[in-house]
Amino acid sequence: MNTDHAIEHQISNKVIYIYIALIWAWSWIFGFIWVNYLKNFILFDISIILFLGPFIITLIFTLINNLSGREIGIINLSDLKKAPNSLILGMLTIYFLIMLVINIYVDFFILNLPFINNIGTILFLALPMFFYMLVLAFYEELAWSGLYYKFIPEENFIYKNLMITLSWFIWYIPYFLWFSNIALNFEKTIILLIIFLIYLIPTRFLYSWFREKSNSVYWPCIANSVTGTANFIVVNLIDIIKINVFLFFGLSALASAIMSAILYYSFPLES
């Protein structure tokens, strides 16, 4: 007999604070080790280890606190609520519109990125990239849409997601500082991080909306993978059509905000 529906555990605020602190520590310590000791010896991308942090720490805290899979958003597929049909189509449509307007060139950032310079190759790699992004999305969303979302000490949907976004942002900073190949001076790095935070806010609301609708991490993972794949396509087109990062994140944030508003008002959370 499945008792997941009947059992609801509680986790103290102290445990949650330790949990999120460990996720941050994983990111920052690994980033520091990478940039100071490993970067010159390991020639391939190992940033996936960064994403493993939330996954491993979530598994440990799930076991320690005797949580069920359902409590962190791992439910039976038969219990999964169907997401609105507008999910994939709407998100891809908006990102496609972004791709149509990114030929606007604004020489704000000077980038030094090993981009793929062939549009056909970029589109060919989009499908395998989607599944790779799906793996990374599951690693991180098990925390942000799973355990942390469930037990964060805040009930208000807006405040909860602002807290999650800030935690998500702090965890992400080492990626921009040490794992990406974006070469910026201090001032432009600060501006990029501010723009990235503005981008994360509507994006997190979008993922959390699907978390609420489906009561699972599955749809947030798919939404994360879709946006990640779209970003992969667009970012690699930057070098070809000379779009800058400021405009890219600005348009992406606008797209996520529009999509979030459409979904929220078309399919209210309480429905």
C-alpha positions in Angstrom: 0.0 0.0 0.0 1.4 3.4 -1.0 1.4 5.7 2.0 3.0 8.7 0.3 -0.3 10.5 0.3 -0.8 10.1 4.0 2.6 10.9 5.4 3.7 14.5 5.5 7.0 15.2 7.2 8.2 18.5 8.6 11.7 20.0 8.4 12.9 22.7 10.7 14.0 26.1 9.4 17.5 25.4 10.7 17.7 22.2 8.6 16.6 24.1 5.5 19.1 26.8 6.1 21.9 24.2 6.5 20.6 22.5 3.3 20.8 25.6 1.2 24.1 26.7 2.7 25.6 23.3 1.7 24.3 23.8 -1.9 25.9 27.2 -2.0 29.2 25.8 -0.5 29.3 23.0 -3.1 29.1 25.6 -5.9 31.6 28.1 -4.5 34.2 25.6 -3.2 34.1 23.5 -6.4 34.3 26.7 -8.5 37.3 27.9 -6.5 39.1 24.5 -6.8 38.4 24.5 -10.5 39.7 27.9 -11.3 42.8 27.6 -9.1 43.8 24.0 -9.5 42.0 22.1 -12.2 41.4 24.5 -15.1 44.8 24.2 -16.6 44.9 20.4 -16.4 41.4 19.3 -17.3 40.7 20.4 -20.9 37.0 19.3 -21.1 34.0 20.8 -19.5 33.3 19.4 -16.0 30.7 22.0 -15.0 28.2 19.2 -14.8 29.7 18.6 -11.3 28.4 22.0 -10.3 24.8 20.8 -11.1 25.4 17.5 -9.3 25.6 19.4 -6.0 21.9 20.2 -5.5 21.1 16.6 -6.6 23.4 14.9 -4.2 22.7 17.1 -1.3 18.9 16.8 -1.8 19.3 13.0 -1.9 21.2 13.0 1.4 18.7 15.3 3.2 15.8 13.3 1.8 17.3 10.1 3.3 18.3 11.7 6.6 14.8 13.2 7.1 13.0 10.1 5.9 11.1 12.0 3.2 9.1 10.3 0.5 9.6 10.9 -3.2 6.3 12.6 -3.4 7.3 15.2 -0.8 10.1 16.4 -3.0 8.1 16.2 -6.2 8.9 12.7 -7.4 5.5 11.2 -8.1 4.1 8.3 -10.1 3.6 9.2 -13.7 0.0 8.1 -13.4 -0.6 10.8 -10.9 1.0 13.5 -13.0 -1.3 16.3 -13.9 -1.3 17.2 -17.6 0.3 20.6 -18.2 -1.4 23.1 -20.5 -1.0 22.5 -24.1 0.6 25.9 -24.4 3.7 24.8 -22.5 6.1 23.8 -25.2 4.5 25.6 -28.1 4.2 28.9 -26.2 7.7 28.9 -24.8 9.3 27.9 -28.2 7.2 30.5 -30.0 8.4 33.3 -27.8 12.0 32.2 -28.0 11.7 31.9 -31.7 10.5 35.5 -31.8 13.6 36.4 -29.8 15.8 34.7 -32.3 14.2 36.8 -35.0 15.1 40.1 -33.4 18.6 39.3 -32.1 20.2 40.5 -35.3 20.2 43.9 -33.5 23.9 44.6 -32.8 24.8 46.5 -29.6 28.5 46.5 -29.0 28.3 46.4 -25.2 30.1 43.3 -24.2 33.3 42.0 -25.6 33.0 38.2 -25.6 35.7 35.5 -25.9 33.6 32.4 -26.3 34.4 29.1 -28.2 31.1 29.3 -30.2 29.9 26.9 -32.8 30.1 29.0 -35.9 27.8 26.9 -38.2 24.1 27.4 -37.9 23.3 23.9 -39.3 25.5 22.4 -36.6 23.8 24.4 -33.9 20.4 23.3 -34.9 21.6 19.7 -35.4 22.9 19.7 -31.8 19.7 21.2 -30.4 18.0 17.8 -29.9 20.8 16.0 -28.0 21.3 19.3 -26.1 17.7 19.1 -25.0 18.3 15.7 -23.4 21.6 16.8 -21.8 19.8 19.9 -20.5 17.0 17.6 -19.1 19.6 15.8 -17.0 21.1 19.0 -15.7 17.6 20.4 -15.1 16.7 17.3 -13.0 19.9 17.7 -11.0 19.1 21.3 -10.0 15.3 21.3 -10.0 15.3 18.4 -7.5 16.4 21.2 -5.1 14.8 24.4 -6.5 11.4 22.8 -7.4 11.7 19.9 -5.0 12.9 19.8 -1.4 13.7 23.5 -1.1 10.4 24.5 -2.7 8.4 22.2 -0.5 10.0 23.1 2.9 11.2 26.7 2.4 9.7 28.7 5.4 7.4 30.9 3.3 3.9 30.2 2.1 3.3 33.3 -0.1 3.9 32.2 -3.7 5.5 35.5 -4.7 7.8 35.8 -1.7 8.7 32.1 -1.8 9.8 32.4 -5.4 11.8 35.6 -4.8 13.7 33.7 -2.0 14.2 30.7 -4.3 15.4 33.0 -7.1 17.9 34.7 -4.8 19.2 31.3 -3.6 19.4 30.0 -7.2 21.3 33.2 -8.2 23.9 32.8 -5.4 24.4 29.2 -6.4 24.9 30.2 -10.1 27.4 33.0 -9.6 30.5 30.7 -9.7 29.4 29.5 -13.1 29.7 32.9 -14.6 32.9 33.8 -12.6 34.8 30.6 -13.3 33.2 28.1 -15.7 32.0 30.3 -18.5 34.5 31.8 -20.9 33.0 35.3 -20.8 35.8 37.7 -20.5 34.5 40.9 -18.9 35.9 43.6 -16.7 34.6 44.1 -13.1 32.0 46.7 -14.1 30.6 44.7 -16.9 30.6 41.5 -14.8 28.4 43.3 -12.2 26.0 44.5 -14.9 25.9 41.0 -16.4 25.0 39.5 -13.0 22.3 42.1 -12.4 20.8 41.3 -15.8 21.0 37.6 -15.1 19.2 38.0 -11.8 16.5 40.0 -13.6 16.3 37.1 -16.1 16.1 34.5 -13.3 13.1 36.1 -11.5 10.4 35.5 -14.2 12.0 32.2 -15.2 11.8 30.9 -11.7 8.1 32.0 -11.4 7.5 30.1 -14.7 9.1 26.9 -13.4 7.3 27.2 -10.0 4.0 27.7 -11.7 4.4 24.3 -13.3 5.5 22.9 -10.0 2.3 24.0 -8.4 0.1 22.8 -11.4 1.7 19.4 -11.5 2.7 18.9 -7.9 5.9 17.5 -9.2 9.4 18.4 -10.5 8.8 16.9 -13.9 7.2 19.8 -15.7 9.7 22.3 -14.2 12.5 20.1 -15.5 11.0 20.1 -19.0 10.5 23.8 -18.9 14.1 24.2 -17.7 15.3 22.0 -20.5 13.3 23.9 -23.1 14.6 27.3 -22.0 18.1 25.9 -21.7 18.1 24.4 -25.2 16.6 27.7 -26.6 19.4 29.6 -24.8 22.0 27.2 -26.2 20.7 27.9 -29.7 20.6 31.7 -29.2 23.9 32.0 -27.3 25.7 30.1 -30.1 24.1 32.4 -32.6 25.5 35.4 -30.8 28.9 35.1 -32.4 27.4 34.7 -35.8 25.0 37.6 -35.8 26.7 39.7 -33.2 24.1 40.0 -30.4 25.3 41.1 -27.0 24.6 39.4 -23.7 22.7 42.4 -22.3 20.1 42.3 -25.0 20.0 38.5 -24.9 19.2 38.2 -21.2 16.8 41.2 -21.5 14.8 39.6 -24.2 14.9 36.2 -22.4 13.6 37.8 -19.2 10.8 39.5 -21.2 9.9 36.2 -22.9 9.7 34.4 -19.5 7.7 37.2 -18.0 5.2 37.2 -20.9 4.9 33.4 -20.8 4.5 33.4 -17.0 1.7 36.0 -17.2 -0.1 34.1 -20.0 0.0 30.9 -18.1 -1.0 32.3 -14.7 -4.0 34.2 -16.0 -5.1 31.5 -18.4 -4.7 28.6 -15.9 -4.9 30.0 -12.3 -3.0 28.0 -9.7 -6.1 27.2 -7.7 -7.9 25.7 -10.7 
